């Protein structure tokens, strides 16, 4: 039986706020969310995320609106390692299992749950299909997650590094500089 939660984060990284409605069941996650930010420019986004067995991303659909108009993104993983962006193949992300929506703490959940990094020792390097916000461009991104202790995981990508706190279910509680939870139900 899936567990449903609603989580709201303050997102200092965008000077905004995000709320995600999630369903966590077995080894799959579904979520939909809304965020508003003012940095680098005023915008709002809405997204839907679907994963399959092993918390592997199947699809991320995002709509962003800012002063210059509305953008949409349909990012899909075919289950065999191949990614498409709005129907076009994205070969540099082939082999990645996860998407990472910029400034969105929910998308840190999948790799952490897949490997239990919020509970048990380990370090894993991932290739991600990273989505910029509010532009909605997609690039391949190498990221490393390292267990630091119960509920604590170090995230490193390029020169960026942050020690993230997760709850028992694998959802972000505090991501210094990016997001901090203000409500969960």
N, C-alpha and C positions, 0 to 999 in steps of 0.2 A: 504494500500500500504506500503510494507516494506521500511524502511529507511536504506540505505547503507552507511557505513562509513569505512574508513581506518584509523587506529590509530597506531602510533609508540611510543613505550616507551623505554627509557634508563632503563636498569635493573641492578642497582648496586649490587643487591643481587647475581647475577651470573657474574658480570662484563661483561655484554652483552647488547643485544638489541633485541626487539621483535616488530613485526608488525602483526596486526590482521585485517582481512577483515571481516566486520560484516554486518548482516542484522537483523534489529529490527523491528518487526511488530506485532501489537496486543499485545499478552502476550507471545511471543515466540522469541527466539534469535537463530541465526545460526552464526557460526564464523569459520574461518580457519585462522591459523597463522603459523608463522615461527619465531624461536628464535635461537640465537647463544649466547653461554656463554663460559666463560673460568674458572669458579669456580663452583664446586670443581675440574673440569678438562675440557679441551676444548670439546665442544659438540655442536650439532645443533639438534633442534627438529622441527617437523612439526605436526600440529594437526588440527582436524576437530571436531567441537562441534555442536550438535543439541539438542535443547530443544523443549518441547511441551507446551501446555497450562499451564499458571502459571509459566513459565520459569523453569519447571522441566526438568532436564537433561534426555535425551533419550539415547544419545551415545556420547562418547568421544573416538576418535581414534587418537593415538599418535605414531609417529616414532621418535626414538632418535638414533643418531650416535655419537660414541666417539671412542677413540683409540682401545678399546677392541671389537668393532663391532657394529652391528645394532640391536636394540630392537624394538619391536612393542607392542602396548597395544590396546586392544579393550574392552573398559569399557562400559557396557550397563545396563540400568535401564528398567525394564519391565513394568513400569507404575503402578504396584501394590506394589512397595516397595522393590522388590528383585533385587540385583545387581549380575552381572557376570563379571569376568575378563578373557578375552580370552576363554570364554565359560564355565569357572568354577565358581560355586556359591561362593560369598563372603558374608557369613552370618553376619559377624560383621558390615557390612554397611547396612544391611536391614533396611528399614525405612527412610534412607537418601533420600533427593530429589535432591541433588546437588553433582557434582564432584568439586574438587578443584585441578587444575593442579599446582603443586609447581612452584613458581617464575613467574606465569602467571597472570597478573592483570585482564584479561578478565573474569576469572571464579569467581571473586568477584561480578560480575554484577547480576547474577541470584537471589541470596537471597535478595539483596538490592532492586531490582525492584519488586520482588514478594510482598514485604511488604512495599514498598515506603519509606524505611529507609533513603534515601537521601533527602527526602522532609518533613517527618512527624515524630513526636515523637514516640518512641517505642524501645524496646529491644527484641531481639529474639535469642534463642539458637538453633543451628543447628547441626545435625550429617551430616558429609560430607564423601564422598569417596575421600580421599586425595591421590594424585599421586606424588611420589617423582621424581625429575628430577636431573640427567639424568637416574636414575636406572629404573624408571617406575614401581616401586612397589606400591601397593595400600593398604592403611590402613584406618580404620575408625578414624575420627577426630571430636572432639566436638569443636565448634566455636561459639562465641557470637558476634553479631553485635548490636551496640547501636547508635541511632541517637544522634548527638551532636549539630546539628544546620543545617541550609540550606547547603546541599552538603557535610556535614561532618559526618562520621560514625566511631566509635571506633570498631576495630577488636581485639578480644582476643581469643587465643588458647593456653591452658596450661600457660606457663610463658611468652609467646610472646604477645605483645600488640602494636598496631599502630593506629593512628588517620588518616584515609584515606579521601581524598577529591575526590568527584565524580562530574561529570557534570550533567546537567539537564536530560540527557538521561540515567544516571546510570552507565556511564563508568568511570573508574579510571582516575583521573587527576594526583594525587600525592599520593603515598603510601610510606611514609618515610622509607628508608632503603631497600625497595624492588624495586619500579619502579616510574618513573616520565615521564609524557607524553612529547614528543618532537615534535610531529606533529599529526594533525587530519584533515581529508578531507572527 
